[in-house]
Amino acid sequence: MTAAFTSLRQGVATELQWSVLAGGLDMSKAIERQGVVRGLSGHLAAAETALQHIYDRAKLANGWRPTVLYFKELEDIRTFVDLHAFQFRQLSRGELRRAIASATGQIRSCGGKVNLADSAAMERMAA
């Protein structure tokens, strides 16, 4: 996720890199709902707003175009990326699995598609 943020910050992010950040945000919201790490909802909401505004500017009728970013958007997303890493360090494997199930269920219920990253790598992060 750090690499996706770096690309976004540099103004060269692809739609896939944007979706990595959006998926990470869904995971962070699922962790927040679980109650493992609480008190981050305001930061997560700010990052969600920033990602949505970036998406709205970058998504064109014929594809994706990297867009200019505003300082507040970058700060909100940087804060989220840092908090996401902190959340992962607090999770047990079971908590991680429950967060993944919750996030994927939420995404699918809204009609979205889910592509899971290497789950073994994610579990190592949470161990």
N, C-alpha and C positions, 0 to 999 in steps of 0.2 A: 504494500500500500504506500510505503514511503516513495517508491519509484514513481508511482502514479501521481502522487502529489508533486514531486519534483517536475515531472513533465507538465502538469497543470500550471505550476508556478512559472515555468519557463515559457508558457504560451504555446506549447506544441502537443498538448495532450490529445489523444484520440478519443473517440466515443467509448471505446473499450476501457481505456484508462479512467475516464470519468466514471464508468459503471463500476470499476473496482472500488473507487472511493464511495460511491453510493451504496454498494453492497456492504462495505465495511461499516457504513453508518447504520444500515439495517441491523447488522450484528451488534453494534454498540447499543442500539435501542433495545434489542432483545436482552442483552446483558443487564441493562438498566431495569427492564421490567422484571427480570428474575430476582432482583434485589441483591445480587452479589456485590456490585459496586453501584452505589446510589448517589444522587445529587448532581448528576451531570446533564439532566434533561434540558436545561437552558442552553448549555453549550451545544448539545446535539441538535436542538431546534435551530440554533443560529447557523450551524454547518449545513443543515438540511435546506434552509432558505438560500444560503449561498450557492450550494450545488444546483438547486433548481433554477436560480437566476442565470448561472453559467450555462446550464443546459438550454434554457430558453434562448439565450443569445447565440449559442453555437449551433443549434440544430436548425438546419435549413431544409427547405422542401426537397432539395436534391442531395442531401447528405449532411455531413458534419464539417464545421470549420472552427478551428481553435479561435478563441475570442479573447479580447482584452479582459483583464481581471482587475477588480478594485481591491484596494488595500484591505478593507474590512472583510471582504470575501476570503482573501488569502489568510488573514489572521484567524477567522472563524474556522476555516478548514485545517489550518496548521494546529490549532488548539485541539480540534477533534482528533486528528491523527495522533497527537501526543497522548491524549486521553484514552484512545483506543488501545494503544500499546500498553498503557498502564492497566486498563481493564483486563487484557489478556494475561498479564502477569499475575493477576489475582485469582484466576479461574483454575478449578480442578478439571480433569478430563470430562467428568460427568457433567459439570456445569457448562463446559464448552459444547458438549453434544446437545444439551438441552437448548442452549442459545442458538445453535445452528438450526435445530428443528423448528424453533420458534420463528426465527428470521425467515427461513425458507417457506414456512407455512404462511406467514404474513405476506411475503412477496407474491406467492402463488395465488393467494386469496384476492389479491388486487389485479390479477391477470398478468403478472410479470413472469419472466423466465429466470431460472436459477441455474447458474453454472458454478459448481463447488470447486474451490481450489483444492490443492492437495491436502486432504483431511489429516494425514499423518503429520505433515508439517505444522498444521494448525494445532494439533494436539501437543506437539513438542513445545510450541510456544506457550501453551497453557500449563505444561507440567511443572 
